[in-house]
Amino acid sequence: MKTLFLFVAVSLGNQIFAQETDTVKAKTDMEEFLKQAVYIGLQKDIADTEEQMIQRQALAGMLWSKQFYYYDLDVWLRGDPTQPPPSYERKRGRNNEWNHLHNADIISMPDKWEYPWYAAWDLAFHAIPLALIDPEFAKHQLMLLTKEWYMHPNGQLPAYEWSFSDVNPPRACMG
């Protein structure tokens, strides 16, 4: 059984909480939860509180970078039927040999604001720190690339959205 703790904030004009003590209590509750649940044992050998905070922030960033990613290449190549048809060059353009690719999954992104697409190389490296706090999700990330809706019929894993056919070192085998 898993327990999920949610912190709910109600906006009161420019104030998020009615009283500062509520903010302090929420932060204290969060810190206690992290100590008991997620980071138990993970930070037992880190005595310095600043180093503990750095690790927590880094791991929080990994969790924050999860994003729903949707890309149906066949639809993109054919175009949206409610819009003008795409140019003929699109059908011969990049990734046209990956028309089977249909991604609709939660994945770990390198930077979901400035780099909002996946790269197999980054996804495999992300699995290492993610395994510390969410091993099931980390394993799922590595296995996802080998599913038939990602992998090319010739066995190649997609490199990255700009050119799925580019060759990358076999990082997915690290898991």
C-alpha positions in Angstrom: 0.0 0.0 0.0 1.3 3.5 -0.9 0.3 6.7 0.9 0.1 9.9 -1.0 0.4 13.2 0.8 -1.0 16.3 -0.9 -0.6 19.8 0.2 -3.5 22.1 -0.9 -3.2 25.8 -1.0 -6.1 28.2 -1.4 -5.3 31.5 -3.0 -6.4 34.5 -1.0 -5.6 37.4 -3.3 -1.8 37.7 -3.3 -1.5 35.4 -0.3 -1.2 31.7 -0.8 -1.8 30.9 2.9 -3.9 32.9 5.3 -1.2 32.8 8.0 2.5 32.3 7.8 2.3 29.6 10.5 0.3 27.5 7.9 3.3 27.8 5.5 5.8 26.8 8.2 3.6 23.8 9.2 3.2 22.7 5.6 7.0 22.9 5.1 7.6 21.0 8.4 5.1 18.3 7.4 6.8 18.0 4.0 10.2 17.7 5.6 8.9 15.0 8.0 7.3 13.1 5.2 10.5 13.2 3.2 12.6 12.0 6.1 10.2 9.1 6.9 9.1 7.9 3.5 11.1 8.8 0.5 14.6 9.4 1.8 14.8 6.9 4.6 18.2 5.4 4.3 19.0 7.4 1.3 20.5 10.3 3.3 21.6 8.4 6.4 25.3 8.8 5.5 25.0 12.5 4.6 25.6 14.5 7.8 25.7 17.9 6.3 22.2 19.4 6.0 23.1 21.6 3.0 24.3 18.5 1.1 21.0 16.7 2.1 19.1 19.7 0.7 21.1 19.7 -2.5 20.3 16.0 -3.0 16.6 16.5 -2.3 16.5 19.4 -4.8 18.3 17.4 -7.5 15.9 14.4 -7.0 12.9 16.7 -6.9 14.1 18.1 -10.2 14.1 14.6 -11.6 10.6 14.0 -10.5 9.5 17.4 -11.8 10.8 16.6 -15.2 8.2 13.9 -15.8 5.9 14.8 -18.6 3.2 13.3 -20.8 4.7 13.0 -24.2 2.4 12.5 -27.2 3.8 12.0 -30.7 2.0 10.0 -33.4 4.4 10.2 -36.4 2.0 8.7 -38.9 -0.6 11.4 -38.1 2.1 14.1 -38.2 3.3 12.9 -41.6 -0.3 12.7 -43.1 -1.4 15.9 -41.5 -4.5 16.9 -39.5 -7.5 16.1 -41.7 -9.2 19.3 -40.4 -6.3 21.5 -41.7 -4.7 22.1 -45.1 -2.7 19.1 -46.2 1.0 19.2 -45.4 3.6 19.7 -48.1 4.9 16.7 -50.0 8.3 17.2 -48.5 7.0 16.4 -45.0 6.3 12.8 -46.2 9.9 12.5 -47.3 11.4 14.4 -44.4 13.0 13.5 -41.2 11.7 10.4 -39.4 9.5 9.3 -42.3 10.7 5.7 -41.9 9.4 5.7 -38.3 5.7 6.1 -39.3 4.8 3.2 -36.9 6.0 5.4 -33.9 3.1 6.3 -31.6 4.3 7.7 -28.2 1.7 8.5 -25.5 3.4 8.0 -22.2 4.7 9.7 -19.1 8.5 10.0 -19.6 11.4 11.8 -18.0 12.4 14.8 -20.0 15.9 16.5 -19.9 14.3 19.9 -19.5 10.5 20.1 -20.2 10.6 23.8 -20.8 13.6 24.3 -23.1 14.0 20.7 -24.4 10.5 19.2 -24.5 11.3 16.0 -26.3 13.0 12.8 -25.2 16.3 11.4 -26.2 17.0 7.7 -25.5 20.5 8.6 -24.3 19.1 11.1 -21.7 16.3 8.8 -20.7 18.7 6.0 -19.9 20.9 8.3 -17.8 17.9 9.7 -16.0 17.0 6.1 -14.9 20.1 6.0 -12.6 19.1 8.8 -10.2 15.4 8.0 -10.6 16.1 4.5 -9.4 17.0 5.9 -6.0 13.5 7.3 -5.4 11.2 5.6 -7.9 12.8 2.3 -9.1 9.6 1.1 -10.8 9.4 4.3 -12.9 13.1 4.1 -13.8 12.7 0.5 -15.0 9.6 1.4 -16.9 11.6 4.2 -18.7 14.2 1.7 -20.0 11.6 -0.9 -20.9 9.5 1.7 -22.7 12.0 2.3 -25.5 11.9 -1.4 -26.4 8.1 -1.5 -26.9 6.8 -2.0 -30.4 5.4 1.5 -30.5 8.8 3.0 -29.9 11.3 0.6 -31.4 11.8 0.4 -35.1 10.8 -2.9 -36.8 14.6 -3.4 -37.5 15.3 -3.4 -33.8 16.7 0.1 -33.5 15.8 2.3 -30.5 14.7 5.8 -31.3 17.6 8.2 -30.8 15.8 11.5 -30.3 12.9 13.3 -31.9 15.0 15.3 -34.3 16.3 12.2 -35.9 15.1 8.9 -34.5 17.5 7.0 -36.9 20.7 8.6 -35.5 22.9 6.1 -33.9 23.5 6.4 -30.2 25.7 4.2 -27.9 23.6 1.4 -26.3 22.9 3.2 -23.0 19.5 1.5 -22.5 21.4 -1.7 -21.6 22.7 0.0 -18.4 19.5 -1.0 -16.6 
